[in-house]
């Protein structure tokens, strides 16, 4: 088996050396790729291991899903909500993988198509969300929302987020959206600072495509918090749906551990004042 280690910007060489050594101890071939570098050989891997935080995991997800390669996240960052093991558990995690003592959790991936009329300007995929927001101008956007050919409405807001269940605990949550169990295939639309207080988040059933047309712009779109946004002109539309392939995440913990993670990482359900 060939394992690709995707190295985040903060990953120390000593950690990379430990990871490579642990894989080679099981007679695996190894590739080390930089998170923001070339990905020419990654499609030949049987496993992608991300060494970094959630940002590195998101980058790995975009590489892994189209090729149906399982992904294992090792947390070297601060939060590590998406990753499965901490740095101290790196060798043990790889050992469990080679033993076959793991389960595969499938996560819905988002596919976003940017269109100018009938012309497709680009496609992107992401695990968490796409954000369309005003591009540096003070005035709010006017966005026309359509779901499966059915007009939902026109909203005035700073922008809007379309998130997967995985992304429901990221930017969408910070913007007032609901938490979805991560294996659901629903998509959630979260308006950002809408002018009308009655405009609230909506959860859409699996298989629905959400189209956001910029009626008054200009705007900018980002997928999974990318450093570089893409310009969205007035009249352009973003078609957001599920990617044809799911992300296969290597898990050692039980499915219900998601709720433990919510409490430990995000403090959900924890009292503001500790019990005496």
JONOR-V583258 format. One record per helix or strand of 3 or more residues. SS is the DSSP state (H for helix, E for strand). FROM is the first residue (numbers start at 0). LEN is the number of residues. If there is no record, write none. Layout:
ss:SS from:FROM len:LEN
ss:SS from:FROM len:LEN
This chain:
ss:E from:1 len:6
ss:H from:12 len:12
ss:E from:28 len:6
ss:H from:41 len:3
ss:E from:46 len:6
ss:H from:53 len:14
ss:E from:69 len:6
ss:H from:86 len:13
ss:E from:102 len:5
ss:E from:109 len:7
ss:E from:118 len:8
ss:E from:128 len:6
ss:E from:140 len:7
ss:E from:149 len:8
ss:E from:158 len:5
ss:H from:165 len:4
ss:H from:170 len:4
ss:E from:186 len:6
ss:E from:201 len:3
ss:E from:209 len:7
ss:E from:218 len:5
ss:E from:229 len:3
ss:E from:236 len:6
ss:E from:246 len:5
ss:H from:256 len:10
